[in-house]
Amino acid sequence: MLPLLLSGMALVAPVSAAPDFVHEVAPILKKHCSECHTDTKKKAGLSMNDEASFREGSENGPIIDAAHPEKSLMLELISSDDEDLRMPPKGKGLSDPQVEIIKAWVISGAKWEPGFAFKKPAYEPPLRPRNPELPAARDGRTNPIDRIIDHYLAEKKLPRPAPLDDTAFLRRVHLDLVGLLPSAETLRTFTADRAPDKRARLVDTLLADKTAYAEHWLTFWNDLLRNDYAGTGYIDGGRKQISGWLYQAIYDNMPYDEFVRQLVAPNPENEGFANGIKWRGSVSAAQITPMQYAQSVGQTFLGINLKCASCHDSFVDRWKLSEAYGLAAIYADEPLEMFRCDKPTGKTAVPGWLFPELGTVDASLPKAERLKQLAALITHPENGRTPRAITNRLWQRLMGRGIVHPVDAMQSPPWNEDLLDYLGAHLAENQQDLKKTLRLICLSAAYQSKSESFEEAPQESNYVYQGPRPKRLTAEEFTDAIWQICGTAPGKIDAPVKRDSSASPQPMVRAALLKSDLLMRTLGRPNREQIVSSRPNDLATLEAMDLNNGAILDQRLAEGARSLLARNLGSSETLATYVWQAALSREPTPDELRLAVSMLGAKPEAAAIQDFLWGVFMLPEFQIVR
């Protein structure tokens, strides 16, 4: 096999389940550490105000050893028998169970809840929309995104990222907009085209392909709306698909405000999102259906984390238990008793909207009318948070990182407020057309720039934009690419959707329309029992094992090899060139071609083709969109 496997891709060792940061770790830190290490107090140089300051460590260096977490200074201090060294210094220190919780948390990576801070940040995102004044264009770069970013880079005395060449742009924009690789014929035509508007025409062509667009973005929305075709709740009736409605909404490019309204105040076609999952057996108060509704609506459409506030007043941001319950009560069929940390309070939740300055929900109305009022408030023209949240998600999907990061922590400051506000205002001005937002981003010089390398990417604690970030192929894109190159896509779909039967030839069956398999799950496709806003970008050990010797991938490559052999593409050189063009959107170099031909032999056989395909598909250049 080619000596290419996973070069340059980070492996992440598996870890045991970490303690829940918000409910197990943070209370210990707050009770025993915050007095000396938060707010303006930094005893021994250590602040735990937020994740960035915590990871900076103390005057004695980092308290977390990322390479050898079991040797972390923090564990040494909380476990010490020496009263002069032990932390916390008062009393007898932490109890044995508390030490074990902190130890398990540190060893599992000391993961911090996104947006969590012991000292609440002063930043409060604006509610109203804002259309910022654009800086003057520089060097003829008139796209509004470039005008904002060029000004930002100039202020920071940073260079602009280098531009992408045609082949790299072609591959990136195909995968980003329709999730498919450009064909070898498309590659030849595009690179030969000398017209200055060819990139704009390509973007318009891809966005106009309704089927390819819908079947690619279905993955994004299935994750975000936790919709699937099998799994928890579907067998016993505790969960309902919205697949047919969702597919058609994406296919028709339904205006985003209407899309949101129909999901917030649902009809029988799409009520599965609002209904959530009716879990079997007993559940915590925070998991009952109305609370799921509040959490899902807040997270998906506003980028607000209400899960913490569903148990008690949030540790993460400003949201209170009464506000989470107020949103849930709008959806409840009967009076909703409030629980704090799973204990009844004796109080009944009052239906209420999170931003009453825009209007209120009439608690006396029937549920259906309350939901209509809520839907109108979430999509109110003066609610700038809803368009900012979705355009931030689109930016993250295309550029590798959100303007606000993470995308579900919209209470956090953006790295460029003007850019975030402009994208939200642009969506509103263009009749809530998400394709126009995608077009605007794809036609910017910012999008058409080379990605940062993994090694040079700045850390989140001091993030400064210096270009797009590399993105891994999703599980669905990886699967589709193999089927597309080899011509081995299955013949039937699992999703209950109506594809365009008039299309000729009928489009290839896409992985997004199929039930998940083991390979897709190990490559990051979630079970969708929870909302997933972004998938992991690192390669985990289980994934590496499946890519090395997994039975499903081995079977698909064997099928692909037989298919390519049956197509009689000609010599080894012709076959290798075709695969290189189809997989990587470029010609092989002379050295690459010589290596491929020597591997395939004078007369390629199925086993040699299978090994060759494996080698190409393991290339980081194939698996990563740069």
N, C-alpha and C positions, 0 to 999 in steps of 0.2 A: 504494500500500500504506500501511497505517496507520503513522504516525511513531512506532513503539513499539519498534523492533528492539533487543533486548538491553540496554535501558536499565538501568543499575545493575549489570550483570553484568561481572565482571572477565575480561579476555582475557589469555591467557598465550601469549607468543611461543614458537614452537617452538625447541628447542635440540638441538644434536648430543648424541650419547650421552656421558654423563658417565663419567669413570673410576670404577672400583669403589672406594667409600670404604674399606671394610674391608681389601681386599687390596692396593690401590695407594696410596691417599692416607694412611690412618692409619699405615702403617709409616714413611713419610717424616716425618710430623709427630712420631711417637714417637721416632725416632732423632735428629732434628735440632732439635726444638723443645721436647720435653717436659722436658728438664733445667731449662730456665729458665721455663717457662710452665705447669707443672702442679703438683699437690699444693698446698702453701702458697706456692709461688714464683709471683710475678706481676711479673716484670721488665717495666719500662715500663708497668705497670698491666695487662698482658695475661695472662689465664688461658685455657688450652685444656682445662681439666678436663673440660668437657662442652659441649654445643652452646650452652646459654644463656650461659655465661661467654665462649665464643669470640665470639659475636655481639655481646656487650657492647663488645668492642674494647679499646683500650688508652687510656693517658692522652692520646693524640693523636686519639682518636675511633675510630669503627668501622674495622676493617681490611678489611671487605667493603663495597663500595658496591653496594647492592641494585639501584639504578636503572641504574648504569653499571658492571657488574662488571669490565669490562676496565680501568677506572681505579682499581681497588681498591688501597688502601695495601699490602696484603699482596703483591700482584704487583710493585709498585714496589720493595719492600724485597728480595724474593728475586731480583730481576733486576738490581739496582743494581751498577754497576762500582765504586762508591765503597765501599772496605772499611770506612769508618767508619759507613756507613748500611746496608750489606748485611746481611741476615739469612738464615741464622744467621751469627753473627760469627766463628765458629771456622773455621779452614782456608780452603778456597776456596769455601765456600758449597755450594749444591746443584749437582748435575751438570745439564747441559742437559736430559737426559731427565726428571729429577725436576722441574725447573722447568716443563717442558711438561705434566707430569701435574697439578701444582698449578694451573697456569694454566687448563687445560681444566676442572678441577673447579670453580674459582671462576667462570669464565665461564658454566658450565652451571647455576649457582645455589648452589654450595658446599653441596650437600645432605649432611646428616649422617645417619649410620645411626641409626635410632630406638633410643634407650636407650644408645647408645655413650658411654663415659666413659673417659678415660685413668686417672683415679683412680676405682676401683670405689666405687660408692655404698655407704654403710653400711646402707641399707635392704635387708632380706631379707623377702620376703612370708611370712606365716605359712603353714604347711602345714595345720594342723588347722582345721576349721570353727569359726566363732564366731557366736553369736547375741547381738548387742549389746543392752544395755538401752536402751529407747527413751526419748527425752526426753518430757516432758509435752506434750500437744497444745496448740497455741495457736489461739485464736479458733475452736475447734470443728473444726480441720483434723486429723482423726483417722487418715487414711491414714498408715501407718508411714513411707513415703517422705517425706511432708510434715513429719512430726514431726522426722525427722532433718535435712531441709534447712532447715526454719524455724529450728531451733536453730543450724545452721551460719551462716545469713544473719544471725541476731541477734548471734552472736559477732563477726561481721565488720562489724556495723553497716551492713548492706546492705539495701535495700528488696526486698520480694518482687516478682517480675515481675508485670505486669498480667495479668488473666485473658483468655483467648480468648473471643470471642463465639461464638454457636451455629454460625454458618455456617463460621467458620474452623476450629472444632473438628471439625465434620462432615467437612470436606474432609481435614483432617490425619489423622483416625483412619481414614477409609476408605482413604486411600493407604497408611498405615502398616500396617494389618492385612490388607487384601486387595488392595492395589495398584490399585484401581479408583476412579474418581470417583463420588460420589453422583449419582444421577439427579435431574432437576429435580423429579420427584414426591417423591422422598425429601427433598429440600431443603424443599419446601413443608410436608410432613407434620411434619418434625422441628422446623422453626421455629415451627409453630403449636402444638406440644405444650407444655403448661405444667406437666407432671408433674415433680417434683423429681428423679426417678430416670431421666429419659429418656436421659441420657448413659450410665449404667450399662447400661440395656437395649440401647442401640445397640451398645456394645462387645460385649455377650454375643451379640447377633444376628450381628455380623460374625465373631466367633470360632467361631460355630456353623455358618457357611457353609463346610463342609469343602472343597468344590471350589475356591472362590475363595481361601480361605486357603492351601491346598496349592499352587495354581498361582502364587500370589504369593511365598511363602516358598521355593519351589523355586529361584528366582533366588539368594537368599541362600545356600542350601546348595550349589547348583551351583558358585558362586564359591568357597566355603570348602572344598569337597571336590574341587575342580577336575574336575568332571564336565561333559560336554557331549555333543552329538549328532553332531559332526563335528570334524575337525581332526587335529592331530598324533597319530599312533599308532593311530587308529581304522581306517584303511584297511589298514595292513600287519599288524594284529593285535598291535601293541605296547602297546595300551591297551584297556581294557574299560569300558563304561558301567555305571553303577549306577542308571540312571534309573528303571527300573520299581520296584526296591526302595525307592529314595529317595522317589519320589512317594507310594507307599503308606504309608511310614513317617510322612510329614508329614500325609497325609490322615487316618490313624488316630491322629495325635497320640501316637506311640509314646513312652513314658517316656524321658527323655533318657539316663538311665544305661544302659538297654537299647539304645538307639540307638548309644551309644558302644561298648558291649561288642560289638555285632554288626559294627561297622566295624573295631575293633581286632583281633578274632579272627573273621575273615570267613568267610562261606560262599560258594558259587559265585554267588549272586545279587548280592552286594555286594562282591566281592573286588577290584573295579576301583580303589577308593580305596587299599587296602593295596598293591596291585601297582604303582601309580604308572604311569610311562611308561618303557617299555623303549626308550631312545633308539637310533636307528640310528647305526651307526658307533662310533668310539671316544669314550668319555666320561671325565671326571675321576672319581677315586675317590669324590668326594662326590656323584656323580650315579647311582651304581649303585642298583639297586632296594632293597636293605636300608637304605641311607642315606636314600633318598627316604622310605621308610617312617618312619624315626626322625624325620626333619624334619617330615613331614606330621602324625604323631601329636602331636609336641611342640607344633607351631604351632597346629593346629586345636583340640585339646582342652585344652591347658594354657596356651596363649598364650606359649610359650617358643620362642625363636629358636635352633635348633640348627644352622642353616646355617653359621654362622661356626665353630662347634665341630666341624663335619664335616671341616674342613681342618686345624685346629690348635686349641689352647686358645683359647676365644673372647675377642675384644677387647671384645665388647659387654656380657657379663655373666659370671657365675661358672662357666659350663658348660665342661667340659673335653673334649678329643678322646676320651679313654677313655670318658666317659659317653655321648657321642653314638654311638660305636661299640658300646658295651654295649647300648644300646636297639636299634640296628640288628641286632646279633647274635641277638637274640630272634627276629627275623623271617627270618634267613638260613637257607638250606637246607643250608649246609655251613660249615665253619670260615671265619671272616672275618678276613683279614689287615688290620691297621691301616696306613693311609697318612697321613703328615703332609705337607701341602702337595704332595700327589700323588707323594710318594716313599715306597716301602715301608719300614716300620720293622722288619720281621721279627717283630713281635709279633702274636699272635692275640687278637682281641677276646673278652672274657668277657661272655656275656649278662647284662645287669643293668638294674635299674629305677632311675630317677633319685632316688627317695626311699626308700631301704632301711629307714628307720625305720617304714614302714608294712608292710613285708614284702619278700620277695625272689622272684625267678624262679629256679626250679631249672634250671640249665644242662644237666643230664643228661637232661631230658625231651625227647620229640619236639617238633618245632616247633609243632604244633597245640596241645599241652598248655601249652607256654611262652606262647603267645599268649593262651590262656584265663586263665592266671595274671596276665599283664600287664593284660588287660581288667578283671579283678577289682580289681587295684591302682589303676588309673586311676579306677575308679568306687567305690572303697572309701569307706564312710561317713565315715571319718576323713580322707579326702583333700579338703580344702576348696578346693583350687585348681581342680579341674574345674568345680564349679558356679559359682565366681567368674568363671572365664574365659567361660563361655557367657552368664551374666547380664550381664556387662560388655559383651559383643557386642550383646545385645538392647537394653541401655540406649543404646549408641552408635547403633544403627539407629533407635531412636525419638526420641532426644534430640539427635542430631547430633554428639555427642562422648562418648567413653567416660569412665567414672569413672577408669579407668586409660587413659592415652593414650600411644602408640597401643595398639590392642587386642591386638596381638601382642607387646607388651613388658610382660607381667604381672609382671616383676621390678621394674617402676617403682612408685613410691609412688602410691596413688590420691589424688584430691583430697578424698575423704571415705571413710575406712576403714570407718566404721560402716555407711555406705550399701552399700558393696560387700559387706561381710560379711553384712549383713541380707538382701540379695537372694539370695546363695548359700544361706543358711540357709532362706530362704522356699521356694526351689526344692526343697531336700531334704525339708522338712516337708510339701510338697504332692505327694509321690510323683513328683517329677521331671517335673511337668507344665509344659511351657514356656508353654502358653496361659495358665496362671494367673499366671505372671510377667508376661506381656504385659498381662494384665488389671489386675494390681496397678499397673503403671506408668501405663497409660492412664487409670485412674481417679484418679490423683493430681492435686492442684492444680498440681504441678510440670510434669507433662506438658500440662495444660490451660492453660498460660501462654503469653503472647506470646514469640516468639523474640527473641533479641538481633539487632540489625542487623549487617550485615557490617562496617560501619565501627566499631561499638562493641565488637565481639568482642575479648576480651583475647588477647594473644599466648600461645603455649604456654609460654614460659619463666616466665611469672608468672600462669598460669591461675587464675582464681577463678570459681567457678560463679555465674552471674547469670541463668540461664534456659536453655531449649533453644536450639539453634543451627539456623539455616535449613538445609534439605537440598534438593538438586536432585532432580527426578524421575530415576529410573533410566532407562536406555535402554528397558527393557521397559515401565515405567510410561508413558513418553512415547508409545511406540508404541501401547500399549493404549488410551490416552486418545483418540488420534485415531480409532482404529477404533470405540471405544465411542460417541463423539459423532456420528460420521458413519455408523455402521452398516455398516462396510466390512471387518470382520475376515475373514481367509481362511477357507476351509472345512476345511482339513486341518492336522493337527499333524505334526511331525517326531519328537518324543520318543516312544520306545517305552514308553508308559505306558497304563494302563487307566483311562480316565475313567469316571465314573458314567453308565452308559447309561440308567439309569432316570429321570434328571432330565428334567423337561419344563417349559419348553423347554430344549434342550441349551445349556449355557453357551457364551459366546463363546470362540473360539479365542484363546489368550493368547500373547503374544510369548515368554514363558518356555518355551513348548512347541515353539518353532520354532528352526531353525538361525539362527545370527547372520547378519546382512547388513551391508553397508558402513555404513549409517546407524546401526545399533545399535552397531557397533564404534567408530565415531567418537564416539558419545555415551557411551562408557565401558564397554560390555560387553566383558569380557576374553576372550582366547582360551582361558583356563583351562588353560594348560600349567603355570602356577604357581598356588599358593593365593592368592586375593585376599580380604582381610578387609574392605577398604573401598575404594570407588571414588573417584576424584578429585571434589572439590566445585567446582573452578574450571572455567570454560569455556575450552577450548583453541582456538587459531586454526583448526585443522582442523575442529573442531565448528562454529565460527561460520560457516565457509565452507559446510559441508554444510547448515546451517540456512538460510543465505542462498539458495543456488542448487543444492543437491544434487538429483540426478535422482530418487532414491528418494523423498525427502520431497515433491518436486514432483508425482510420480506419485500419491502417497497423497492429497495435498490435492486433486488433480484428480478422483480417484475419489470423495473425500468430497464435493466440491462437486456432482458429478453425482448422488450418492446423496441429498443433502439437497434438491436441486432436484426429484428424482423423488418425494420424500415430500410435496411440496406443503404446506409448513408454513404458507403464507399470506403475509402482507405482509412487507416488509423488516423492519419493526419486530418482528414475531413471530419471524422467523428469527433476527434479531440477539439478541433476548432469550433464545431457546432456547439458542443457542451460548454466550452469556454465563453463563447459569445452569449449563449442563452443564460448561463448562470451568473456571469460577472459583467456582462454588457461591455466587453472589450475583446480584442484579439489576444491570443496568448503570445508571450514573448518567445523568441527563438529557443531559449533555454527551457521554458515551460513546455513548449511544443515537443522538443526532443525528448524530454523526460516522459511526457504522456505517450508518445509513439513507442518508446522503448517498453513502456509498461503494457500497452495494448497489444504489441506484437504486430507482425506483418499482416496476419489475418485475425482480427479481434474475435474472441470467444466471450460467451456470456459472463464467465467468472472474472475475466480480466476487465471487462467493461464495468462490472459491479464494483470491483476494487477501485477503478478509476473514478467512478461516480462518487464513491465514498470519500475519496481523497479530495475531490473538488468541493463537495458539500461540507467538508470539515474546515475548509479555509475560512479564517476570520473575514476575509474579503467577501465571502458568500453570505455568512451569517450575520454580518454587521452592516447596517446602512450608514455609510460615512458621509 
